[in-house]
């Protein structure tokens, strides 16, 4: 049912896109509608013929999935007030821990990723990233 509902909302969003005068044959409006139609068919098949050997995920898997969905939202909200490195490190630590639950490795991976990305984006690509608000 979630796939079906997602496909319907994606299709509605595709229908509401404003298309310019000169566009590609499969452009800003057509491609989302094609994807929505395919997802709608898949969702209907899953509703009509559900898997007979369905194994529901455990509570731990559900919590990990919820954390994986909520983490990017928190990251996007924390990016402006906290700068780039701190939210990136926290997000990378959480995501790394979800993949392999080892705290030491997750913290090292998160710090390394945040530092490496900040240096690469700020000084290599010359993006105007905020390091730490009020510092640089």
ROSE-4610 file (N, C-alpha, C; in Angstrom, 1 decimal, always signed):
// ROSE-4610
residu = [X/X/X/X/X/X/X/X/X/X/X/X/X/X/X/X/X/X/X/X/X/X/X/X/X/X/X/X/X/X/X/X/X/X/X/X/X/X/X/X/X/X/X/X/X/X/X/X/X/X/X/X/X/X/X/X/X/X/X/X/X/X/X/X/X/X/X/X/X/X/X/X/X/X/X/X/X/X/X/X/X/X/X/X/X/X/X/X/X/X/X/X/X/X/X/X/X/X/X/X/X/X/X/X/X/X/X/X/X/X/X/X/X/X/X/X/X/X/X/X/X/X/X/X/X/X/X/X/X/X/X/X/X/X/X/X/X/X/X/X/X/X/X/X/X/X/X/X/X/X/X/X/X/X/X/X/X/X/X/X/X/X/X/X/X/X/X/X/X/X/X/X/X/X/X/X/X/X/X/X/X/X/X/X/X/X/X/X/X/X/X/X/X/X/X/X/X/X/X/X/X/X/X/X/X/X/X/X/X/X/X/X/X/X/X/X/X/X/X/X/X/X/X/X/X/X/X/X/X/X/X/X/X/X/X/X/X/X/X/X/X/X/X/X/X/X/X/X/X/X/X/X/X/X/X/X/X/X/X/X/X/X/X/X/X/X/X/X/X/X/X/X/X/X/X/X/X/X/X/X/X/X/X/X/X/X/X/X/X/X/X/X/X/X/X/X/X/X/X/X/X/X/X/X/X/X/X/X/X/X/X/X/X/X/X/X/X/X/X/X/X/X/X/X/X/X/X/X/X/X/X/X/X/X/X/X/X/X/X/X/X/X/X/X/X/X/X/X/X/X/X/X/X/X/X/X/X/X/X/X/X/X/X/X/X/X/X/X/X/X/X/X/X/X/X/X/X/X/X/X/X/X/X/X/X/X/X/X/X/X/X/X/X/X/X/X/X/X/X/X/X/X/X/X/X/X/X/X]
num = [1/1/1/2/2/2/3/3/3/4/4/4/5/5/5/6/6/6/7/7/7/8/8/8/9/9/9/10/10/10/11/11/11/12/12/12/13/13/13/14/14/14/15/15/15/16/16/16/17/17/17/18/18/18/19/19/19/20/20/20/21/21/21/22/22/22/23/23/23/24/24/24/25/25/25/26/26/26/27/27/27/28/28/28/29/29/29/30/30/30/31/31/31/32/32/32/33/33/33/34/34/34/35/35/35/36/36/36/37/37/37/38/38/38/39/39/39/40/40/40/41/41/41/42/42/42/43/43/43/44/44/44/45/45/45/46/46/46/47/47/47/48/48/48/49/49/49/50/50/50/51/51/51/52/52/52/53/53/53/54/54/54/55/55/55/56/56/56/57/57/57/58/58/58/59/59/59/60/60/60/61/61/61/62/62/62/63/63/63/64/64/64/65/65/65/66/66/66/67/67/67/68/68/68/69/69/69/70/70/70/71/71/71/72/72/72/73/73/73/74/74/74/75/75/75/76/76/76/77/77/77/78/78/78/79/79/79/80/80/80/81/81/81/82/82/82/83/83/83/84/84/84/85/85/85/86/86/86/87/87/87/88/88/88/89/89/89/90/90/90/91/91/91/92/92/92/93/93/93/94/94/94/95/95/95/96/96/96/97/97/97/98/98/98/99/99/99/100/100/100/101/101/101/102/102/102/103/103/103/104/104/104/105/105/105/106/106/106/107/107/107/108/108/108/109/109/109/110/110/110/111/111/111/112/112/112/113/113/113/114/114/114/115/115/115/116/116/116/117/117/117/118/118/118/119/119/119/120/120/120/121/121/121/122/122/122/123/123/123/124/124/124/125/125/125/126/126/126/127/127/127/128/128/128/129/129/129/130/130/130/131/131/131/132/132/132/133/133/133/134/134/134/135/135/135/136/136/136]
x = [+0.8/+0.0/+0.9/+2.0/+2.8/+3.3/+3.7/+4.2/+3.1/+1.9/+0.7/+0.5/+0.4/+0.2/+1.3/+2.6/+3.7/+3.6/+3.2/+3.1/+2.0/+0.9/-0.2/+0.3/+1.0/+1.4/+2.5/+3.4/+4.4/+3.8/+2.7/+2.0/+1.4/+0.7/+0.1/+1.1/+2.3/+3.3/+3.8/+3.9/+4.4/+3.4/+2.1/+1.1/+1.1/+1.5/+1.5/+2.8/+3.7/+4.9/+4.6/+5.2/+5.1/+6.1/+5.7/+6.6/+6.8/+8.0/+8.3/+7.8/+8.0/+7.5/+8.3/+9.6/+10.5/+11.1/+10.7/+11.2/+11.5/+12.2/+12.4/+11.2/+11.1/+9.9/+9.7/+10.7/+10.6/+11.2/+10.4/+10.9/+10.5/+10.4/+10.1/+8.8/+7.8/+6.5/+6.3/+6.9/+6.6/+7.4/+8.6/+9.4/+8.8/+8.4/+7.8/+6.5/+5.7/+4.5/+4.8/+5.9/+6.2/+6.7/+7.5/+7.9/+6.7/+5.8/+4.6/+3.8/+3.6/+2.8/+3.5/+4.8/+5.5/+5.3/+5.5/+5.4/+3.9/+3.0/+1.6/+1.2/+1.8/+1.5/+2.2/+3.4/+4.1/+3.3/+2.8/+2.1/+0.8/+0.1/-1.2/-0.9/+0.2/+0.5/+0.7/+1.4/+1.7/+0.4/-0.5/-1.8/-2.6/-2.7/-3.6/-3.0/-1.7/-1.0/+0.1/-0.2/+0.9/+1.7/+2.9/+3.8/+3.3/+3.1/+2.6/+3.6/+4.9/+5.9/+6.5/+5.6/+6.0/+6.6/+7.8/+8.4/+8.5/+7.7/+7.7/+9.0/+9.6/+10.8/+10.7/+11.8/+11.8/+11.7/+11.5/+11.5/+12.8/+13.9/+15.2/+15.4/+14.9/+15.0/+14.2/+13.0/+12.1/+12.7/+13.4/+14.0/+15.2/+16.0/+17.1/+16.6/+15.5/+14.9/+14.4/+13.8/+13.3/+14.5/+15.5/+16.7/+17.3/+17.4/+17.9/+17.1/+15.8/+14.9/+15.0/+15.1/+15.1/+16.4/+17.5/+18.9/+19.1/+18.7/+19.0/+18.1/+16.9/+16.1/+16.8/+17.3/+18.0/+19.3/+19.9/+21.2/+20.9/+19.8/+19.5/+19.0/+18.4/+18.0/+19.2/+20.2/+21.3/+22.4/+22.4/+23.5/+23.7/+22.7/+22.9/+23.3/+22.6/+23.0/+24.4/+24.8/+26.0/+27.1/+26.9/+28.0/+28.1/+29.1/+29.1/+29.8/+30.9/+31.6/+30.9/+30.3/+29.6/+28.4/+27.4/+26.3/+26.7/+27.7/+28.2/+28.8/+29.6/+30.3/+29.2/+28.3/+27.2/+26.4/+26.0/+25.3/+26.1/+27.3/+28.2/+28.4/+28.5/+28.7/+27.4/+26.3/+25.0/+24.8/+25.1/+24.9/+25.9/+27.1/+28.1/+27.8/+27.3/+26.9/+25.7/+24.8/+23.7/+24.2/+25.2/+25.8/+26.6/+27.4/+28.3/+28.3/+27.6/+27.5/+28.8/+29.8/+31.0/+31.3/+31.2/+31.3/+32.6/+33.7/+35.0/+35.2/+34.9/+35.0/+34.1/+32.8/+31.9/+32.3/+32.8/+33.3/+34.5/+35.4/+36.6/+36.1/+35.2/+34.7/+34.0/+33.1/+32.4/+33.3/+34.3/+35.2/+36.1/+36.5/+37.3/+36.5/+35.3/+34.5/+34.2/+33.8/+33.4/+34.6/+35.8/+37.0/+37.4/+37.4/+37.8/+36.9/+35.6/+34.6/+34.8/+34.9/+35.1/+36.3/+37.4/+38.6/+38.5/+37.9/+37.7/+36.8/+35.6/+34.6/+35.1/+35.7/+36.0/+37.3/+38.3/+39.6/+39.8/+39.3/+39.6/+38.6/+37.3/+36.3/+36.0/+36.4/+36.2/+34.7/+33.9/+32.6/+32.6/+31.7/+31.6/+30.9/+31.5/+30.9/+31.2/+30.2/+30.4/+31.1/+32.3/+33.0/+32.3/+32.4/+31.8/+31.2/+30.0/+29.4/+30.2/+30.5/+31.2/+32.7/+33.2/+34.7/+35.3/+34.8/+35.2/+34.2]
y = [-1.2/+0.0/+1.3/+1.3/+2.5/+2.9/+1.8/+2.0/+2.6/+2.1/+2.6/+4.1/+4.4/+5.8/+6.8/+6.3/+7.1/+7.3/+6.3/+6.5/+7.5/+7.4/+8.4/+9.8/+10.0/+11.4/+11.8/+10.9/+11.3/+11.7/+11.0/+11.3/+12.7/+12.9/+14.2/+15.4/+15.1/+16.1/+16.3/+15.2/+15.3/+16.1/+15.9/+16.6/+18.1/+18.5/+19.9/+20.7/+20.0/+20.7/+21.6/+22.8/+23.7/+23.4/+23.2/+22.9/+24.1/+24.4/+25.5/+25.2/+26.2/+26.1/+25.0/+25.1/+24.1/+23.2/+21.9/+20.9/+19.6/+18.7/+17.4/+16.5/+15.5/+14.7/+14.0/+13.5/+13.0/+14.0/+14.9/+16.1/+16.1/+17.3/+17.5/+17.0/+16.8/+16.3/+14.9/+14.4/+13.1/+12.0/+12.3/+11.3/+11.0/+12.0/+11.6/+10.8/+11.1/+10.3/+8.9/+8.7/+7.3/+6.5/+7.2/+6.5/+6.3/+7.2/+7.0/+5.9/+5.8/+4.7/+3.3/+3.2/+2.0/+1.6/+2.6/+2.3/+2.0/+2.6/+2.3/+0.9/+0.4/-1.0/-1.9/-1.6/-2.5/-2.5/-1.3/-1.2/-2.0/-1.9/-2.7/-4.2/-4.6/-6.0/-6.5/-5.7/-6.1/-6.1/-5.2/-5.2/-6.4/-6.7/-7.8/-9.1/-9.3/-10.6/-10.4/-10.3/-10.1/-11.4/-11.2/-12.3/-13.3/-14.6/-15.5/-15.7/-15.6/-15.8/-14.5/-13.6/-12.3/-12.4/-11.9/-11.8/-10.4/-10.0/-8.6/-8.3/-7.1/-6.8/-6.7/-7.0/-6.9/-5.4/-5.2/-3.9/-3.1/-3.9/-3.3/-2.8/-3.5/-3.1/-1.9/-1.9/-0.7/+0.5/+0.4/+1.6/+2.1/+1.1/+1.5/+2.2/+1.7/+2.3/+3.7/+3.9/+5.2/+6.2/+5.7/+6.6/+6.9/+6.0/+6.2/+7.2/+7.3/+8.3/+9.6/+9.7/+10.9/+11.7/+10.9/+11.5/+12.6/+12.3/+13.4/+14.6/+14.5/+15.6/+16.5/+15.8/+16.5/+17.2/+16.5/+17.0/+18.3/+18.3/+19.5/+20.7/+20.4/+21.4/+22.0/+21.1/+21.6/+22.2/+22.1/+22.5/+24.0/+24.8/+26.3/+26.8/+26.4/+27.0/+26.5/+25.2/+24.6/+24.6/+24.9/+24.8/+23.4/+23.2/+21.9/+20.8/+20.9/+19.8/+19.1/+19.8/+19.1/+18.3/+18.8/+18.0/+16.8/+17.1/+16.0/+14.9/+15.2/+14.2/+13.4/+14.1/+13.4/+12.5/+13.0/+12.1/+11.0/+11.2/+10.1/+9.0/+9.5/+8.5/+7.7/+8.3/+7.6/+6.6/+7.1/+6.2/+5.0/+5.3/+4.3/+3.3/+3.7/+2.8/+1.9/+2.4/+1.6/+0.5/+0.8/-0.2/-1.2/-0.8/-1.7/-1.2/-1.8/-1.3/-1.4/-0.6/-0.5/+0.9/+1.4/+2.8/+3.4/+2.8/+3.4/+3.6/+2.6/+2.7/+3.8/+3.8/+4.8/+6.2/+6.4/+7.8/+8.2/+7.3/+7.6/+7.9/+7.0/+7.2/+8.5/+8.9/+10.1/+11.4/+11.4/+12.5/+12.6/+11.5/+11.5/+11.9/+11.5/+11.9/+13.3/+13.8/+15.3/+16.1/+15.8/+16.6/+16.5/+15.3/+15.2/+15.9/+15.8/+16.5/+18.0/+18.4/+19.9/+20.4/+19.8/+20.2/+20.2/+19.1/+18.9/+20.0/+20.1/+21.1/+22.5/+22.8/+24.2/+24.7/+23.9/+24.3/+23.7/+22.5/+21.8/+22.3/+22.3/+22.8/+24.2/+24.8/+26.2/+26.6/+25.7/+26.0/+26.9/+27.7/+28.7/+28.0/+27.0/+26.3/+27.0/+27.0/+27.6/+26.5/+26.8/+25.8/+25.7/+26.8/+26.9/+28.3/+28.5/+29.8/+30.8/+31.9/+32.9/+32.7/+31.6/+31.4/+31.6/+30.8/+31.0/+30.4]
z = [+0.0/+0.0/+0.0/+0.7/+0.7/-0.7/-1.5/-2.8/-3.7/-3.5/-4.3/-3.9/-2.7/-2.2/-2.7/-2.6/-3.0/-4.5/-5.3/-6.8/-7.1/-6.4/-6.7/-6.3/-5.2/-4.9/-5.8/-6.3/-7.2/-8.5/-9.0/-10.2/-10.1/-9.0/-8.8/-8.8/-8.2/-8.3/-9.7/-10.4/-11.8/-12.7/-12.4/-13.2/-12.9/-11.7/-11.3/-11.7/-12.3/-12.8/-13.9/-13.9/-15.0/-16.1/-17.3/-18.4/-19.3/-19.7/-20.6/-22.0/-22.8/-24.2/-25.0/-24.9/-25.6/-24.7/-24.7/-23.8/-24.6/-23.9/-24.5/-24.6/-25.5/-25.5/-24.2/-23.5/-22.2/-21.2/-20.8/-20.1/-18.6/-18.1/-16.7/-16.3/-17.2/-16.8/-17.1/-18.3/-18.8/-17.9/-17.6/-16.9/-15.5/-14.7/-13.4/-13.6/-14.7/-14.9/-15.3/-16.0/-16.4/-15.2/-14.3/-13.1/-12.2/-12.1/-11.2/-11.8/-13.1/-13.6/-13.3/-13.5/-13.2/-11.7/-10.8/-9.4/-9.0/-9.7/-9.5/-9.8/-11.0/-11.4/-10.3/-9.9/-8.9/-7.6/-7.2/-5.9/-6.0/-7.2/-7.3/-7.3/-7.9/-7.9/-6.5/-5.7/-4.3/-3.5/-3.8/-3.0/-3.4/-4.7/-5.2/-4.9/-5.1/-4.8/-3.8/-2.5/-1.5/-1.4/-0.9/-0.7/+0.3/+0.1/+1.1/+2.2/+1.9/+3.0/+3.5/+3.8/+4.2/+5.6/+5.8/+7.1/+7.6/+8.6/+9.0/+9.7/+9.6/+10.2/+11.7/+12.4/+13.9/+14.3/+15.6/+16.1/+15.9/+16.0/+15.8/+14.4/+13.5/+12.0/+11.8/+12.4/+12.3/+12.8/+14.0/+14.6/+13.7/+13.2/+12.4/+11.1/+10.5/+9.3/+9.6/+10.8/+11.2/+11.4/+12.0/+12.2/+10.8/+9.9/+8.6/+7.8/+8.0/+7.4/+8.0/+9.4/+10.1/+10.0/+10.0/+10.0/+8.9/+7.6/+6.7/+6.9/+7.5/+7.8/+8.9/+9.9/+11.0/+10.4/+9.5/+8.9/+8.1/+7.3/+6.5/+7.4/+8.6/+9.5/+10.3/+10.5/+11.3/+10.5/+9.2/+8.3/+8.4/+8.3/+8.4/+9.7/+10.8/+12.1/+12.6/+12.3/+12.8/+11.9/+10.6/+9.7/+9.1/+8.2/+7.5/+8.3/+8.9/+9.5/+10.6/+11.6/+12.7/+12.3/+11.6/+11.2/+10.3/+9.4/+8.5/+9.3/+10.3/+11.2/+11.9/+12.5/+13.3/+12.4/+11.2/+10.3/+9.8/+9.5/+9.0/+10.1/+11.4/+12.5/+12.6/+12.6/+12.7/+11.6/+10.3/+9.2/+9.2/+9.6/+9.6/+10.7/+11.8/+12.9/+12.4/+11.6/+11.1/+10.2/+9.4/+8.5/+9.3/+10.1/+10.9/+12.4/+13.3/+14.7/+15.5/+15.1/+15.9/+16.1/+17.4/+17.7/+17.3/+17.6/+17.4/+15.9/+15.1/+13.6/+13.1/+13.6/+13.2/+13.4/+14.6/+15.0/+14.1/+13.9/+13.0/+11.6/+11.1/+9.7/+9.6/+10.6/+10.5/+10.6/+11.5/+11.5/+10.3/+9.8/+8.5/+7.3/+7.2/+6.1/+6.2/+7.3/+7.5/+7.2/+7.7/+7.5/+6.0/+5.5/+4.1/+3.1/+3.3/+2.5/+2.6/+3.8/+4.0/+3.3/+3.5/+2.8/+1.3/+0.8/-0.7/-1.2/-0.6/-1.1/-0.9/+0.2/+0.5/-0.2/-0.2/-0.8/-2.2/-2.4/-3.7/-4.8/-4.5/-5.4/-5.2/-4.1/-3.8/-3.6/-2.9/-2.6/-1.3/-1.2/+0.0/+1.1/+1.7/+2.9/+4.2/+5.1/+6.4/+7.2/+7.7/+8.6/+9.9/+10.7/+12.0/+12.1/+12.4/+12.4/+13.3/+12.7/+13.5/+13.5/+13.0/+13.0/+11.6/+10.7/+9.3/+8.3]
